[in-house]
Each structure stands twice: as C-alpha cells, then as structure tokens.
Amino acid sequence: MYITITPQKIGGNYSKSAAGFVAYLEKENQELTPDEMEHFFNQYEDHISADKVTREIDGNTAKLEKTEPRFYSITVSPSKYELKQLQNNSEDLKKYTRELMKDYVASFNREINGRPVSIDDVKYFAKIEHSRSFKGSDKQVRENQPFASEILKLKSEVRKINRGEMQGSIADREQRIAQLEKQAPHRQNGERIVQGMKKEGSQSHIHIIVSRKDASNRFSLSPGSKYKASSVELNGKIVRRGFDRD
C-alpha cells in the first residue's frame, strides 16, 4: 500500500475553489455508463454528487489566507497483490478508506475543545478509480521520448513530401519509423508506450479530498504540519501540535 498526502497545489496562491480538482476526479466516469460509474463517498454516505463535494469543500475555508491550501489530496495505491485479495473491489476499497480515515484523524497530535480529533471532525470525500494512464513524468514515457521525437519528425517529413513541399523518399522514412517503433525500450501489448496510454492490469486506487478546516469550519487540521508530534506553551497553556505521517 502506497499513500501520498499533498496540498491543493505547490507554490503561489491557491485556487478559491476545489471545482477543478473535483472535475479531474470525474474524468473516468466520462467513459462509463451510469451503472459503471464510481461516485464520491465519505464516512457515512454513498453516491455523493460532484457539485456537493465542490460546494462543501469551498464552503469550509473560513479565515484561510490565499497562500494556504483549502484542501489536501490523499492518494491510496494498493499493490497488485493486495488488489487480488479483494472479494468486491469497490465495496472493499470503500470499507478500507473509511478505516484509513480513522487512522488519519488519530495521527493529529492535537485536541478540539479538549478532546482528541475524531472522524466526525474531518470533512472529506473519496472516489475510487480503476484505471491509470501513463504520464509525461513516467520513466517509460521519458525514456521513449527520443524515439517519439524522431518518429514525429519523420512523419512530418512524409506529409511535406506528399504535399510537394520537400524532396525525398517516403518509403525510406516509413521504414525508419517502423524501426524506431521496434527500438523504443518500453512497450505494452506490442505498442510503444506514450503519454495518455492506459496502463494494463489491475490499477484500482483511491483519491481522497479532505478539507483543511475541520467540519465546524473553526479549526485548522493540516496534515502538512512540519511538526510530527510536539507540545508548545502558548499564552501560558500547553498546546499539542503536529501530524504523524507514519
């Protein structure tokens, strides 16, 4: 199981709305029928609409500065071995997410109104996806890029020759293109891996969007705290702070 926690975005001012990120998480549903779609869920509800997710996250940002993230993104990536153990892929991952979020709140070394942070103090929404695509930053795409660039150049030359804009042999260029396709170091199902290509095999994973503010919109709960677990004296009182990312 591999888990990452990242702020809304890195650097500069943060967008006032979660709409863009929510729309990104809806991308997989665009290719599915209504019966196949995965919907947002939280600790107690299923089938939550994207509009409600955006409205709830955007409406829970009291007193946050422009330079502070409105929400954090948690990505949970089970291994292929772990995915094979599931009996009901989506339902099992939902159950796992709800248990995971209990561990998430237990990782905060602080109190709200004199008690530990509880699952009811966080505002989060999660979504399961079952496919992944190769990104430009992936090793396979990066190492294939020199071949892709040369193929693109040759294909451009073929078009120019066809239009009479340059002289040369189309057959020679097509032969070279075929050679480059075979020489590219990374292939999937016989095809050169390119950015945007769907990854084969079981790729189910979970995206979680969690508000920076607690459910009451009064307290800040940041998993990005630079403190792991410590206490500090503030106005004569001992205040607990930090988040244990382990």
Phi, psi and omega in degrees: 000126180241126184235132175238146175234119182228149176289169180315314171197167184254129175087148174069195178276150181265144178301145180284348184232148176271004187304317181297317181290320178297318178298322178299321181286347178269358188301321184292328181294338181296338181260004187245157173282162180307323181288337183268345188294145172261133182252160175294150176214165173225204187294332187234346186239151172243170174054050177271135183283155178298323179298319179293320179301311180299315182297317183290318180290316181294331181271010184234051186230029184304132173065016176277138179281164179299333182271006180251138178294142176280334182207167175241151178250126176247126177246125182247117185241099176292153176285165178297325178297315181296319180297328180293337183279349184287141176271317178230101191314298186294313183294320179295321179291327175296313179300317180298317181301316182293326174287322179300319182291337173292321176293324179301309182292329179291345181278349178280125179266063180205174181233154173238117182055039174083008179229159178297154176298134180244170181298332180283353179273345183256145177251110181220159175220140184234158180212136179264135173239149184245003179221158174225151177242152177292135178259163179298336181274350180293144182305317183298318181289318181297317183284340175274347189300317178302323178290319179297319180295317180293320177298317179299318179297315181294321178295324176296320179294322178300317179295320180294321178296318179297328180273356180080018182271347176206162180261155177148177183262119176292320182299318179298319181290321178294324176295319179294322177299315179298321178295316181295322178301320181284330184278342180304132188291337185237124182226156176221123183052039176084357181248146177296132180287129179229163178300135179095346178291136179291138177281140181280166178082180180288122184235020184300137179205172186236133172251133179234129174250121185234129183297143176294325180269154178289174186297336178276354180066025182248325187245145179269130178237097184253115174285357178267010180303137179283352178263131179283306178192109182205173177231149180219148178272125182227118182054040177082001180243147176277121182246127177277145180209164174113168178216126182270099184289346176290000000 
